[in-house]
Amino acid sequence: MSADVIQSSAAPRPVGRYPHARRVGQVLYLSGIGPRDPASNAIPGNEYDADGQLVAYDIEAQTHSVFANVRTVLEASGARWEHLVDVTVYLTDMARDFAAYNALWAHYFPDIATAPCRTTLGITALPTPIAIELKCVAALPATGAV
């Protein structure tokens, strides 16, 4: 079975050599997506000192941004927010950030009956100075049913 590669100029550029998403049949696999701004590559909510070292970040700003970036890739793939079926979330500071992130999750997915499955992992670092990254899978309706 062939896989369609999806790249979106409206989404942040990947930090490596991989596509934004890949569609195989009616399943859409999104690569890890972070909260970087698509136009400037800036990370919303990050504060740096005079030497360019990260001194603070805003998990709420990054969560809103990462959800917007996921939505952008979904739309570029012909999918919608409601098509998400599984999301793996990576947080670099689970103890500090889980409650705020979890509250925003409930805002974006208010109905548990239609919310995707979710796994949240605490990790030590991501490849750029972001505090959250999402890895998503969407199930697309049959052609013509979108």
Z-matrix of the N, CA and C atoms (Angstrom, degrees):
N
C 1 1.441
C 2 1.532 1 107.80
N 3 1.314 2 116.04 1 133.67
C 4 1.456 3 119.39 2 -179.04
C 5 1.531 4 110.54 3 -81.41
N 6 1.315 5 114.46 4 159.92
C 7 1.467 6 121.14 5 -180.00
C 8 1.518 7 108.66 6 -124.10
N 9 1.320 8 115.60 7 127.78
C 10 1.456 9 120.97 8 176.66
C 11 1.519 10 109.14 9 -84.53
N 12 1.332 11 116.10 10 132.13
C 13 1.457 12 121.61 11 178.83
C 14 1.525 13 108.54 12 -93.49
N 15 1.328 14 116.08 13 134.27
C 16 1.461 15 121.09 14 179.71
C 17 1.524 16 109.29 15 -117.89
N 18 1.316 17 115.40 16 125.49
C 19 1.466 18 123.84 17 172.34
C 20 1.521 19 106.00 18 -125.35
N 21 1.323 20 117.39 19 138.48
C 22 1.459 21 120.65 20 -179.99
C 23 1.519 22 109.90 21 -126.86
N 24 1.318 23 116.01 22 124.28
C 25 1.464 24 119.63 23 176.88
C 26 1.522 25 111.33 24 -70.74
N 27 1.337 26 117.67 25 -13.88
C 28 1.459 27 121.59 26 179.26
C 29 1.532 28 112.21 27 -86.17
N 30 1.322 29 117.74 28 -8.66
C 31 1.467 30 122.22 29 179.58
C 32 1.523 31 109.68 30 -103.24
N 33 1.339 32 117.65 31 159.22
C 34 1.469 33 119.01 32 176.00
C 35 1.526 34 110.75 33 -59.07
N 36 1.316 35 116.56 34 144.67
C 37 1.468 36 120.34 35 177.62
C 38 1.536 37 109.91 36 -64.11
N 39 1.325 38 117.51 37 138.48
C 40 1.466 39 119.55 38 174.47
C 41 1.538 40 110.20 39 -59.28
N 42 1.323 41 116.48 40 151.08
C 43 1.466 42 120.28 41 -179.43
C 44 1.527 43 111.56 42 -87.26
N 45 1.319 44 116.65 43 4.30
C 46 1.457 45 121.46 44 177.70
C 47 1.516 46 109.54 45 -147.51
N 48 1.315 47 114.67 46 -170.53
C 49 1.473 48 120.41 47 -177.87
C 50 1.533 49 109.22 48 -91.18
N 51 1.320 50 115.55 49 81.28
C 52 1.462 51 121.66 50 177.83
C 53 1.527 52 108.57 51 -155.91
N 54 1.331 53 117.15 52 157.27
C 55 1.465 54 120.39 53 -179.26
C 56 1.531 55 111.23 54 -80.34
N 57 1.313 56 115.84 55 164.06
C 58 1.464 57 119.96 56 173.63
C 59 1.527 58 110.29 57 -65.23
N 60 1.331 59 115.42 58 -38.39
C 61 1.464 60 119.68 59 -178.21
C 62 1.523 61 109.47 60 -157.19
N 63 1.316 62 114.13 61 166.03
C 64 1.455 63 121.77 62 177.31
C 65 1.528 64 106.61 63 -142.52
N 66 1.322 65 114.51 64 128.88
C 67 1.464 66 119.98 65 178.82
C 68 1.515 67 109.25 66 -103.87
N 69 1.315 68 115.66 67 128.70
C 70 1.459 69 122.65 68 176.06
C 71 1.520 70 106.25 69 -125.68
N 72 1.311 71 115.84 70 108.41
C 73 1.469 72 119.43 71 -175.22
C 74 1.521 73 109.60 72 62.38
N 75 1.312 74 115.89 73 -125.49
C 76 1.471 75 120.70 74 -179.83
C 77 1.525 76 111.90 75 -100.05
N 78 1.331 77 117.32 76 15.31
C 79 1.463 78 121.31 77 179.29
C 80 1.526 79 109.27 78 -111.73
N 81 1.310 80 115.91 79 133.33
C 82 1.446 81 122.88 80 179.55
C 83 1.526 82 108.42 81 -115.24
N 84 1.326 83 116.38 82 123.76
C 85 1.460 84 122.79 83 179.05
C 86 1.521 85 108.03 84 -108.42
N 87 1.323 86 117.66 85 119.37
C 88 1.459 87 121.42 86 176.72
C 89 1.521 88 108.98 87 -94.95
N 90 1.321 89 115.89 88 137.80
C 91 1.461 90 120.36 89 172.38
C 92 1.532 91 107.76 90 -68.07
N 93 1.317 92 116.34 91 167.06
C 94 1.455 93 119.58 92 176.63
C 95 1.520 94 110.35 93 -56.17
N 96 1.319 95 116.40 94 129.98
C 97 1.457 96 122.19 95 -177.33
C 98 1.521 97 108.63 96 -122.24
N 99 1.325 98 115.13 97 131.47
C 100 1.455 99 120.92 98 179.23
C 101 1.513 100 112.08 99 -108.82
N 102 1.332 101 116.32 100 -172.63
C 103 1.452 102 121.02 101 -174.91
C 104 1.528 103 115.77 102 -93.45
N 105 1.323 104 118.72 103 16.12
C 106 1.467 105 119.34 104 -177.66
C 107 1.519 106 111.87 105 -65.10
N 108 1.323 107 116.87 106 144.45
C 109 1.456 108 122.74 107 177.35
C 110 1.530 109 109.05 108 -70.68
N 111 1.334 110 118.13 109 127.56
C 112 1.472 111 119.92 110 -177.04
C 113 1.528 112 113.97 111 -61.81
N 114 1.314 113 118.39 112 -33.12
C 115 1.466 114 121.30 113 -176.27
C 116 1.523 115 112.72 114 -81.33
N 117 1.337 116 116.62 115 -43.60
C 118 1.471 117 119.91 116 -172.25
C 119 1.525 118 113.77 117 -106.83
N 120 1.325 119 117.49 118 -14.43
C 121 1.459 120 123.52 119 -174.50
C 122 1.530 121 112.55 120 70.80
N 123 1.343 122 116.87 121 5.45
C 124 1.465 123 121.47 122 177.63
C 125 1.521 124 109.59 123 -71.04
N 126 1.319 125 115.35 124 156.19
C 127 1.459 126 121.12 125 179.00
C 128 1.526 127 107.96 126 -105.44
N 129 1.333 128 117.22 127 112.70
C 130 1.463 129 120.32 128 -177.72
C 131 1.529 130 112.17 129 -56.83
N 132 1.312 131 115.39 130 134.95
C 133 1.458 132 120.62 131 176.29
C 134 1.512 133 115.75 132 84.83
N 135 1.327 134 118.31 133 -5.79
C 136 1.466 135 119.46 134 178.67
C 137 1.522 136 110.10 135 -80.91
N 138 1.335 137 115.68 136 139.65
C 139 1.461 138 122.27 137 174.65
C 140 1.527 139 107.81 138 -122.69
N 141 1.332 140 115.24 139 135.92
C 142 1.460 141 121.50 140 -176.68
C 143 1.515 142 109.66 141 -121.47
N 144 1.342 143 116.73 142 152.11
C 145 1.459 144 120.59 143 174.85
C 146 1.530 145 109.73 144 -84.91
N 147 1.324 146 116.50 145 -177.55
C 148 1.470 147 121.59 146 -176.30
C 149 1.529 148 112.22 147 -61.40
N 150 1.336 149 117.42 148 -23.70
C 151 1.466 150 121.33 149 179.51
C 152 1.530 151 112.41 150 -90.81
N 153 1.337 152 116.65 151 3.19
C 154 1.456 153 120.30 152 179.43
C 155 1.518 154 114.28 153 83.13
N 156 1.332 155 117.00 154 12.00
C 157 1.468 156 120.44 155 179.32
C 158 1.529 157 109.44 156 -87.46
N 159 1.315 158 116.51 157 137.54
C 160 1.456 159 121.95 158 178.86
C 161 1.528 160 109.31 159 -64.68
N 162 1.337 161 116.80 160 126.46
C 163 1.468 162 120.51 161 179.09
C 164 1.530 163 112.34 162 -115.48
N 165 1.337 164 117.58 163 -21.02
C 166 1.462 165 120.69 164 179.59
C 167 1.525 166 109.10 165 -161.82
N 168 1.311 167 115.57 166 157.42
C 169 1.460 168 120.98 167 174.90
C 170 1.516 169 108.63 168 -146.34
N 171 1.314 170 115.25 169 161.29
C 172 1.454 171 123.03 170 -179.52
C 173 1.528 172 108.01 171 -116.18
N 174 1.334 173 116.77 172 106.13
C 175 1.469 174 120.56 173 -176.52
C 176 1.523 175 111.13 174 -64.92
N 177 1.328 176 117.79 175 -31.51
C 178 1.464 177 119.14 176 179.27
C 179 1.527 178 110.87 177 -67.16
N 180 1.325 179 117.60 178 -44.71
C 181 1.471 180 121.03 179 177.95
C 182 1.528 181 110.25 180 -61.64
N 183 1.332 182 116.58 181 -41.50
C 184 1.463 183 119.68 182 -179.81
C 185 1.531 184 111.64 183 -69.26
N 186 1.317 185 117.33 184 -35.37
C 187 1.464 186 120.19 185 179.28
C 188 1.529 187 110.41 186 -67.27
N 189 1.326 188 117.77 187 -46.27
C 190 1.472 189 120.24 188 176.48
C 191 1.530 190 109.98 189 -57.18
N 192 1.328 191 116.71 190 -43.19
C 193 1.461 192 121.46 191 -177.58
C 194 1.526 193 112.08 192 -66.75
N 195 1.311 194 117.31 193 -42.98
C 196 1.468 195 119.43 194 -179.05
C 197 1.526 196 110.41 195 -66.89
N 198 1.333 197 117.81 196 -37.61
C 199 1.463 198 119.51 197 176.18
C 200 1.530 199 110.51 198 -64.38
N 201 1.324 200 117.86 199 -39.88
C 202 1.471 201 121.01 200 177.44
C 203 1.526 202 110.44 201 -62.97
N 204 1.328 203 117.23 202 -41.00
C 205 1.469 204 120.40 203 179.65
C 206 1.526 205 111.91 204 -67.14
N 207 1.323 206 117.28 205 -38.11
C 208 1.468 207 120.58 206 175.90
C 209 1.526 208 109.06 207 -62.34
N 210 1.316 209 116.59 208 -45.42
C 211 1.469 210 120.41 209 179.63
C 212 1.534 211 110.66 210 -59.38
N 213 1.331 212 117.03 211 -40.23
C 214 1.469 213 121.38 212 179.19
C 215 1.527 214 111.42 213 -61.29
N 216 1.313 215 116.83 214 -45.11
C 217 1.468 216 120.15 215 179.76
C 218 1.529 217 110.59 216 -68.49
N 219 1.311 218 117.30 217 -39.82
C 220 1.466 219 119.78 218 176.01
C 221 1.524 220 110.77 219 -57.40
N 222 1.330 221 115.95 220 -48.75
C 223 1.466 222 120.07 221 -178.23
C 224 1.526 223 111.31 222 -64.10
N 225 1.330 224 117.40 223 -38.34
C 226 1.473 225 120.33 224 177.46
C 227 1.522 226 111.08 225 -64.79
N 228 1.321 227 116.56 226 -21.78
C 229 1.463 228 122.41 227 -178.98
C 230 1.518 229 112.59 228 -94.34
N 231 1.334 230 116.96 229 0.61
C 232 1.459 231 120.40 230 -176.70
C 233 1.511 232 112.93 231 80.64
N 234 1.334 233 117.01 232 19.51
C 235 1.463 234 121.79 233 -178.30
C 236 1.526 235 109.72 234 -114.06
N 237 1.312 236 115.31 235 171.31
C 238 1.463 237 122.13 236 177.66
C 239 1.522 238 109.85 237 -128.18
N 240 1.320 239 114.26 238 164.65
C 241 1.466 240 123.00 239 179.23
C 242 1.528 241 110.59 240 -50.65
N 243 1.325 242 116.15 241 -41.23
C 244 1.467 243 121.48 242 -176.21
C 245 1.528 244 112.96 243 -67.28
N 246 1.320 245 117.68 244 -13.98
C 247 1.458 246 121.11 245 -179.21
C 248 1.531 247 113.14 246 -82.56
N 249 1.336 248 117.31 247 -10.61
C 250 1.464 249 119.54 248 178.69
C 251 1.530 250 110.16 249 -62.37
N 252 1.337 251 116.29 250 133.27
C 253 1.459 252 120.56 251 178.63
C 254 1.529 253 112.60 252 -120.75
N 255 1.331 254 117.10 253 -20.93
C 256 1.455 255 119.67 254 -178.79
C 257 1.527 256 109.10 255 -152.33
N 258 1.333 257 116.14 256 131.93
C 259 1.464 258 121.62 257 179.58
C 260 1.529 259 108.59 258 -133.28
N 261 1.323 260 115.11 259 127.98
C 262 1.461 261 120.95 260 171.50
C 263 1.520 262 106.20 261 -105.85
N 264 1.321 263 115.87 262 126.19
C 265 1.461 264 122.34 263 -176.87
C 266 1.523 265 108.31 264 -112.19
N 267 1.328 266 115.07 265 132.76
C 268 1.457 267 121.60 266 177.62
C 269 1.526 268 107.98 267 -112.53
N 270 1.334 269 117.04 268 121.95
C 271 1.456 270 122.95 269 176.68
C 272 1.528 271 108.82 270 -116.73
N 273 1.333 272 116.60 271 133.83
C 274 1.467 273 119.16 272 -179.93
C 275 1.532 274 112.50 273 -82.08
N 276 1.335 275 118.75 274 -12.37
C 277 1.461 276 121.82 275 175.88
C 278 1.525 277 108.76 276 -143.32
N 279 1.312 278 115.63 277 82.81
C 280 1.456 279 122.03 278 -175.82
C 281 1.531 280 111.41 279 -57.81
N 282 1.321 281 117.69 280 -46.02
C 283 1.458 282 120.99 281 -176.51
C 284 1.528 283 111.95 282 -61.91
N 285 1.309 284 116.85 283 -41.21
C 286 1.467 285 121.41 284 -177.13
C 287 1.523 286 112.31 285 -79.02
N 288 1.321 287 118.08 286 -37.75
C 289 1.456 288 121.37 287 -165.09
C 290 1.529 289 116.67 288 -106.60
N 291 1.327 290 118.39 289 -15.12
C 292 1.464 291 119.10 290 -172.17
C 293 1.527 292 112.93 291 -60.14
N 294 1.315 293 118.59 292 -45.93
C 295 1.471 294 120.73 293 -175.83
C 296 1.531 295 111.29 294 -60.50
N 297 1.319 296 118.24 295 -46.43
C 298 1.471 297 121.34 296 -179.29
C 299 1.528 298 110.32 297 -66.28
N 300 1.314 299 116.78 298 -45.51
C 301 1.463 300 120.68 299 178.32
C 302 1.523 301 110.31 300 -61.90
N 303 1.318 302 118.29 301 -43.61
C 304 1.457 303 122.58 302 -177.96
C 305 1.531 304 111.03 303 -63.87
N 306 1.333 305 117.38 304 -36.80
C 307 1.466 306 120.91 305 176.92
C 308 1.526 307 110.40 306 -65.29
N 309 1.329 308 117.43 307 -40.98
C 310 1.465 309 120.03 308 178.15
C 311 1.525 310 111.11 309 -68.69
N 312 1.329 311 116.84 310 -36.70
C 313 1.460 312 120.09 311 175.31
C 314 1.529 313 109.05 312 -55.47
N 315 1.336 314 117.04 313 -46.76
C 316 1.461 315 121.40 314 -179.21
C 317 1.530 316 111.25 315 -62.56
N 318 1.315 317 117.27 316 -31.77
C 319 1.462 318 121.14 317 176.66
C 320 1.538 319 110.76 318 -68.91
N 321 1.319 320 116.95 319 -44.26
C 322 1.469 321 121.55 320 -178.48
C 323 1.528 322 112.44 321 -76.47
N 324 1.320 323 117.06 322 -27.09
C 325 1.467 324 122.65 323 179.77
C 326 1.530 325 108.59 324 -128.17
N 327 1.334 326 117.68 325 72.41
C 328 1.464 327 120.59 326 -173.46
C 329 1.529 328 114.76 327 -70.94
N 330 1.328 329 117.80 328 -23.27
C 331 1.459 330 121.08 329 -176.24
C 332 1.525 331 109.67 330 -106.87
N 333 1.308 332 116.37 331 110.38
C 334 1.461 333 120.36 332 -177.90
C 335 1.529 334 111.56 333 -60.53
N 336 1.324 335 117.44 334 -26.30
C 337 1.468 336 120.84 335 -179.63
C 338 1.526 337 112.36 336 -68.37
N 339 1.336 338 117.61 337 -23.33
C 340 1.467 339 120.03 338 -179.54
C 341 1.532 340 112.16 339 -116.15
N 342 1.322 341 117.42 340 -2.62
C 343 1.468 342 120.88 341 179.31
C 344 1.523 343 110.22 342 -70.40
N 345 1.344 344 116.78 343 147.67
C 346 1.471 345 118.82 344 176.23
C 347 1.523 346 110.80 345 -71.26
N 348 1.318 347 115.83 346 161.05
C 349 1.460 348 120.25 347 169.48
C 350 1.522 349 107.21 348 -63.51
N 351 1.322 350 117.27 349 155.46
C 352 1.460 351 119.23 350 -177.05
C 353 1.524 352 110.34 351 -147.68
N 354 1.327 353 113.93 352 140.06
C 355 1.457 354 121.93 353 170.22
C 356 1.513 355 106.37 354 -127.07
N 357 1.327 356 117.11 355 131.91
C 358 1.457 357 121.15 356 179.42
C 359 1.523 358 108.32 357 -117.60
N 360 1.330 359 115.66 358 126.03
C 361 1.455 360 121.88 359 -177.55
C 362 1.517 361 110.29 360 -118.31
N 363 1.320 362 115.59 361 137.87
C 364 1.453 363 120.81 362 171.52
C 365 1.516 364 108.42 363 -91.25
N 366 1.330 365 116.77 364 125.95
C 367 1.466 366 121.40 365 -178.89
C 368 1.521 367 109.29 366 -128.23
N 369 1.309 368 117.14 367 166.27
C 370 1.464 369 119.61 368 -176.08
C 371 1.518 370 113.94 369 -85.18
N 372 1.320 371 118.56 370 -26.02
C 373 1.468 372 119.58 371 -178.13
C 374 1.517 373 110.31 372 -165.19
N 375 1.334 374 114.36 373 159.70
C 376 1.459 375 123.08 374 171.07
C 377 1.524 376 106.40 375 -122.58
N 378 1.340 377 119.03 376 165.98
C 379 1.465 378 120.06 377 -171.92
C 380 1.530 379 115.55 378 -68.74
N 381 1.319 380 117.97 379 -15.61
C 382 1.464 381 121.83 380 174.30
C 383 1.525 382 106.33 381 -127.37
N 384 1.331 383 119.58 382 168.51
C 385 1.471 384 119.99 383 -176.32
C 386 1.532 385 113.29 384 -76.41
N 387 1.330 386 114.94 385 60.69
C 388 1.460 387 121.21 386 175.89
C 389 1.525 388 108.47 387 -109.88
N 390 1.329 389 115.93 388 157.69
C 391 1.458 390 120.76 389 -177.84
C 392 1.524 391 112.68 390 -104.67
N 393 1.345 392 116.83 391 -8.00
C 394 1.463 393 121.02 392 -176.48
C 395 1.529 394 109.60 393 -148.39
N 396 1.326 395 114.92 394 144.15
C 397 1.462 396 121.71 395 173.80
C 398 1.516 397 107.69 396 -145.87
N 399 1.332 398 116.71 397 144.58
C 400 1.456 399 121.84 398 179.10
C 401 1.520 400 110.88 399 -118.62
N 402 1.307 401 115.66 400 140.20
C 403 1.469 402 124.28 401 173.65
C 404 1.522 403 105.41 402 -120.55
N 405 1.340 404 117.00 403 119.18
C 406 1.466 405 120.64 404 -169.39
C 407 1.524 406 113.19 405 -124.03
N 408 1.318 407 114.32 406 153.44
C 409 1.449 408 122.84 407 172.44
C 410 1.525 409 107.19 408 -130.22
N 411 1.334 410 116.11 409 133.40
C 412 1.462 411 121.49 410 177.59
C 413 1.518 412 109.66 411 -122.67
N 414 1.319 413 115.74 412 146.24
C 415 1.459 414 122.00 413 174.55
C 416 1.517 415 107.26 414 -107.76
N 417 1.325 416 115.35 415 118.81
C 418 1.449 417 120.50 416 -176.27
C 419 1.516 418 111.14 417 -90.88
N 420 1.327 419 116.61 418 144.66
C 421 1.470 420 118.20 419 176.89
C 422 1.522 421 109.96 420 -69.93
N 423 1.306 422 115.30 421 163.81
C 424 1.461 423 120.37 422 177.81
C 425 1.531 424 109.87 423 -55.76
N 426 1.320 425 117.26 424 149.19
C 427 1.459 426 122.57 425 -179.63
C 428 1.520 427 110.33 426 -49.10
N 429 1.344 428 114.01 427 132.61
C 430 1.455 429 119.98 428 -179.77
C 431 1.506 430 114.20 429 89.41
N 432 1.360 431 117.52 430 -9.27
C 433 1.455 432 120.93 431 -178.33
C 434 1.524 433 112.67 432 -99.27
N 435 1.343 434 118.12 433 -0.81
C 436 1.457 435 120.91 434 -179.13
C 437 1.496 436 107.50 435 -69.18
